[in-house]
Amino acid sequence: MSLFSVTVQLLEGFRTTFLVFALTLLFSLPLGLVIAFGSMSGFRPLRYFVRVFVWIIRGIPLMLQIFIIFYVPGFLLGQPVSSRFGTAIIAFSINYACYFSEIYRGGIESVSRSQFEAGQVLGMTRPQIFFRVILLQVIKRIMAPMSNEIITLVKDTALARVIMVVEILKVAENFASSQALIWPLFYTGAFYLLFVGLLTLLFGYTERKLGYFRV
């Protein structure tokens, strides 16, 4: 099989990889912020519940979470509650939202309390203080750890194949099993490296744009 035909089929698999990546970010970034607010809540039952939930999700391997979300509803209800692709998105989104929530929480708590108080003195509401004073500083502080998690997500998308989601690595494995071609497995590394390289450049540019915050 030619390099061109293999590349075309791997690109089709990479399309699924990119969709898993993009949709996971779309759902997990705002969900992580909600979870972070819950973990900082002054209402103790909510705070404890959220922190225990985050502890459980961070403590269980992502692959096992994918299996649980895909198989357990089928055992309990008699049929899956989501497609294989949908299951992957749900599992990835919940998992990464919990990791992102801890990064958000650390960034928010690192901002000096005096800045909240200064905003209150100026008559600003709590949402105004957060979005106009705190948020950009938090983004600057969490950019490095957040970029690391996002790059890890690129590679973790390969776990979707455990429930037969045909992402790029699954396509390469199909070449190995059906045509005894091993080299496409190694060839997938070029796709991951290129994608991670582009993300690294994007994060570097963003950090430079936020460099006016001396934090």
C-alpha positions as CSV (number, residue, x, y, z in Angstrom):
1,M,0.0,0.0,0.0
2,S,1.4,3.4,-1.0
3,L,2.3,6.2,1.4
4,F,-0.3,8.4,-0.2
5,S,-3.2,6.0,0.4
6,V,-2.1,5.3,4.0
7,T,-1.8,9.1,4.6
8,V,-5.3,9.7,3.3
9,Q,-6.8,7.0,5.6
10,L,-4.8,8.2,8.6
11,L,-6.1,11.8,7.9
12,E,-9.6,10.4,8.1
13,G,-8.8,8.9,11.5
14,F,-7.1,12.1,12.6
15,R,-10.3,14.0,11.8
16,T,-12.0,11.9,14.5
17,T,-9.0,12.5,16.8
18,F,-9.4,16.2,16.3
19,L,-13.1,16.1,16.9
20,V,-12.6,14.3,20.2
21,F,-10.0,16.8,21.2
22,A,-12.0,19.9,20.2
23,L,-15.3,18.8,21.7
24,T,-13.6,17.7,24.9
25,L,-12.1,21.2,25.3
26,L,-15.5,22.8,24.3
27,F,-17.3,21.1,27.2
28,S,-14.5,20.6,29.8
29,L,-13.2,24.1,29.9
30,P,-16.5,25.8,31.1
31,L,-17.5,22.7,33.1
32,G,-14.1,22.8,34.9
33,L,-14.8,26.4,35.9
34,V,-18.2,25.4,37.4
35,I,-16.6,22.5,39.3
36,A,-13.9,24.9,40.6
37,F,-16.5,27.3,42.0
38,G,-18.2,24.3,43.6
39,S,-15.0,23.2,45.2
40,M,-14.5,26.7,46.6
41,S,-18.1,27.1,47.7
42,G,-18.9,28.4,51.2
43,F,-21.6,25.7,51.4
44,R,-19.7,22.9,53.0
45,P,-21.8,19.9,51.8
46,L,-21.5,21.1,48.2
47,R,-17.7,21.8,48.6
48,Y,-17.1,18.4,50.1
49,F,-19.2,16.6,47.5
50,V,-17.4,18.3,44.6
51,R,-13.9,17.7,46.1
52,V,-14.7,14.0,46.6
53,F,-16.0,13.7,43.1
54,V,-12.8,15.4,41.7
55,W,-10.7,13.0,43.8
56,I,-12.5,10.0,42.5
57,I,-12.2,11.1,38.8
58,R,-8.5,12.0,39.2
59,G,-7.8,8.8,40.9
60,I,-9.4,6.4,38.4
61,P,-7.6,5.7,35.1
62,L,-9.3,7.4,32.1
63,M,-9.6,4.1,30.3
64,L,-11.6,2.7,33.2
65,Q,-13.9,5.7,33.2
66,I,-14.5,5.2,29.5
67,F,-15.5,1.5,30.1
68,I,-17.7,2.5,33.0
69,I,-19.6,5.1,31.1
70,F,-20.0,2.9,28.0
71,Y,-20.9,-0.5,29.7
72,V,-22.5,0.2,33.1
73,P,-25.6,2.0,31.7
74,G,-26.1,-0.9,29.3
75,F,-26.0,-3.4,32.2
76,L,-28.4,-1.3,34.3
77,L,-30.8,-0.1,31.6
78,G,-30.4,-2.9,29.0
79,Q,-29.0,-0.6,26.4
80,P,-26.3,2.0,26.0
81,V,-27.2,5.6,26.7
82,S,-24.8,7.0,24.2
83,S,-23.0,6.1,21.0
84,R,-19.3,5.0,21.2
85,F,-18.2,8.5,20.0
86,G,-20.6,10.2,22.4
87,T,-19.3,8.0,25.3
88,A,-15.8,9.1,24.5
89,I,-16.7,12.8,24.6
90,I,-18.6,12.4,27.9
91,A,-15.7,10.5,29.6
92,F,-13.0,12.8,28.3
93,S,-15.0,15.9,29.2
94,I,-15.7,14.9,32.8
95,N,-12.1,13.7,33.3
96,Y,-10.5,16.8,32.0
97,A,-13.0,19.1,33.6
98,C,-11.9,17.8,37.0
99,Y,-8.2,18.4,36.2
100,F,-9.0,21.8,34.8
101,S,-11.0,22.7,37.9
102,E,-8.0,22.2,40.1
103,I,-5.9,24.4,37.9
104,Y,-8.7,27.1,37.9
105,R,-8.9,26.9,41.7
106,G,-5.2,27.3,42.1
107,G,-5.2,30.3,39.8
108,I,-8.1,32.0,41.4
109,E,-6.8,31.5,45.0
110,S,-3.4,32.8,44.0
111,V,-4.8,36.3,43.2
112,S,-4.4,38.6,46.2
113,R,-7.5,39.1,48.3
114,S,-6.8,42.8,48.3
115,Q,-7.8,43.0,44.6
116,F,-11.3,41.7,45.5
117,E,-11.5,44.2,48.3
118,A,-10.4,47.0,46.0
119,G,-13.1,46.2,43.5
120,Q,-15.7,46.2,46.3
121,V,-14.5,49.6,47.4
122,L,-15.0,50.9,43.8
123,G,-18.6,49.6,44.0
124,M,-18.2,46.7,41.6
125,T,-20.3,43.6,41.9
126,R,-18.7,40.2,42.5
127,P,-19.2,39.1,38.8
128,Q,-17.7,42.4,37.7
129,I,-14.7,42.0,39.9
130,F,-14.2,38.4,38.6
131,F,-14.5,39.1,34.9
132,R,-12.9,42.6,34.8
133,V,-10.2,42.3,37.4
134,I,-9.4,38.7,38.2
135,L,-10.1,36.6,35.1
136,L,-7.2,37.8,32.9
137,Q,-4.7,37.5,35.7
138,V,-6.0,34.0,36.4
139,I,-5.6,33.1,32.7
140,K,-2.0,34.3,32.8
141,R,-1.2,32.3,35.9
142,I,-2.8,29.0,34.7
143,M,-1.5,29.2,31.1
144,A,1.5,26.9,31.6
145,P,-0.3,24.1,33.5
146,M,-3.3,24.4,31.3
147,S,-1.2,24.0,28.1
148,N,0.4,20.9,29.6
149,E,-3.0,19.3,30.2
150,I,-4.3,20.2,26.7
151,I,-1.2,18.7,25.1
152,T,-1.7,15.6,27.2
153,L,-5.3,15.5,25.9
154,V,-4.0,15.3,22.3
155,K,-2.3,12.0,23.2
156,D,-5.1,10.7,25.4
157,T,-7.5,10.8,22.5
158,A,-5.9,7.5,21.5
159,L,-7.8,5.9,24.4
160,A,-11.0,6.3,22.5
161,R,-10.1,3.3,20.5
162,V,-10.7,1.0,23.4
163,I,-14.4,1.2,22.7
164,M,-13.8,1.0,18.9
165,V,-13.9,4.7,18.1
166,V,-11.9,4.9,14.9
167,E,-9.4,7.6,15.6
168,I,-6.0,7.8,13.9
169,L,-4.3,5.1,16.0
170,K,-7.2,2.7,15.5
171,V,-6.8,3.2,11.7
172,A,-3.1,2.4,12.0
173,E,-3.9,-0.7,14.1
174,N,-6.3,-1.8,11.4
175,F,-3.5,-1.7,8.9
176,A,-1.4,-3.9,11.2
177,S,-4.1,-6.5,11.8
178,S,-5.6,-6.7,8.3
179,Q,-2.6,-6.1,6.0
180,A,0.4,-6.8,8.3
181,L,1.6,-3.2,7.9
182,I,3.5,-2.0,11.0
183,W,5.0,1.2,9.7
184,P,1.6,3.2,9.8
185,L,1.7,2.8,13.6
186,F,4.9,4.7,13.7
187,Y,3.8,7.1,11.0
188,T,1.0,8.3,13.3
189,G,3.7,9.9,15.5
190,A,4.3,12.5,12.8
191,F,0.6,13.6,13.0
192,Y,0.7,13.9,16.8
193,L,4.1,15.8,16.7
194,L,2.8,18.3,14.1
195,F,-0.4,18.9,16.0
196,V,1.4,19.3,19.4
197,G,3.9,21.6,17.7
198,L,1.2,23.9,16.4
199,L,-0.4,24.0,19.8
200,T,2.9,24.8,21.5
201,L,3.4,27.7,19.1
202,L,-0.1,28.9,19.9
203,F,0.4,28.7,23.6
204,G,3.7,30.5,23.4
205,Y,2.1,33.3,21.4
206,T,-0.7,33.6,23.9
207,E,1.7,33.7,26.9
208,R,3.6,36.6,25.2
209,K,0.4,38.5,24.6
210,L,-0.4,38.2,28.3
211,G,3.1,39.2,29.3
212,Y,2.0,42.6,30.4
213,F,0.6,41.0,33.6
214,R,3.6,40.8,35.9
215,V,2.4,38.1,38.2
